[in-house]
Amino acid sequence: MIKIELLGGARRSFPDGPPAIDGSGITLGDVLDRLAGAVPAGAPELDYNTMLVALNGADSSALRDAIVHDNDTVSIIPIVHGGRGVAKNVTVIGLDKGVAADAAFLDTVRSEFPSMAIQIVRQKFVLGERHAKRIADVSQAAARRGCLLSQRLETDILMRFAGTSQISVAIETAGMKRGEGAVLVAVGPKARADALKKRIGGRIVRNGRNANAGFLQHSFRITARHLGAVASPHPLEDILVERAIVLV
């Protein structure tokens, strides 16, 4: 039996729960077609152009020919259209190229602020303050549910920026790089956040037009069609956050 997981507004298409889909070796496209055809009369249709589809937690929206087996989980996730505030206990500080943002620097800052979870992310992987705070909020929600991608909150944050469930891949892709700008993301009390800002001396990251958008679109294979399907002022950000949510 294939497990169907409906998240958020997708549940409205099946008020009594998703149908059972029996089959092994069928394609993901077959599963999606069966789901669409099983929506009860009067319920909202499933519009896959405005939803992410994950197979066992990995984004598979463009892989309709992927083979699905018994006990696999197909998740349907409507893309978030804003409406939620960002985490208030998250501080985002931009580090210029001149700052020696290496492992020793990170270890020192963490030792000075033990009550905070602190991570440094490659600047190219951050759209802005709101994006960074939303990713950190996803990690905090995972911690509350007991389903972090790793044993440490700060590592989970880096993995969700990188869009991977592999720690080594996250470090290699989204981890700080010598000679590149970086962004420090800290989760913790405001009083300590203020002290951290003074200690780092960096600039607060703001939202706005971002040169990293093209890089992130290419890195995460987000097409113009994907962006056009999102009725939101921040479509790229929403898609990145949704993909961070479905990581397992």
Phi, psi and omega in degrees: 000136178267130181275129178253126180243119179253126182246149175058225184294345179296337180295335182295339180286339180225080183304330181261013181100157183291153179287155175282132178241114183260128179162149177221131181091003175276166183273161176300323177300321177298317180298315182295321179295319179295320178298311182301324181282348183260001180296126182297153178301135179090346179272154180299137177290156176275117179254096185292346176289340180246021182224153170265144177240124180242137175249112184055039175089350181260134181300125183227027185304328184258010185243061183293340180268006177296141182276134180249137182243165175304142181077358172287156178244124174254120182252137177246119186233110174298139180291133182297133179250046178072202177089358181240139178288157179268162184300134181270348181257021180246131178246134183237119184234126178279134179249123180289165182301333182287343179282131181283074183277076179243185183299322181294319178298314181297317179298321180295313180296319179296322180290330180280338182231067185294341181277000182243147171267118188237132177223149175244128185243142174305130188302328182296341182267008182239123177283325182172185183300314183297317178301312181298318180293323180292322177296315179297325179293323176299316180295320179295322177295321178295322178296319179295328180273355181073031182228045174297151178287341177217182182281346184241137180300316184295327177290320177301318179301313180297319181295324180285328172297320183280343181071039182217152176262009179254120184299315183298322179292320179298316180296318183292322186268309186256358178287162182300143181238137179299131178085000179247155174292155182218165179233128177266128179243122183234135178246121180166184184300146182300321181300318178287329178297319179297319178294323179295318178302316180295322181293318184282318181072020179273188180255145178287128180286134179246166175276173178138186180300129189233131181288349181278352185302312181298318179300315182291321176301314181293315184297322183258009176054049179262119185270168176297328178295319177300313182295320182292341182275355184259113179276077185208152174290345185228062187298317181296316178300316181297319180294317179299319180291319178298320180291328175293326182293321187277358178295137176225000000 
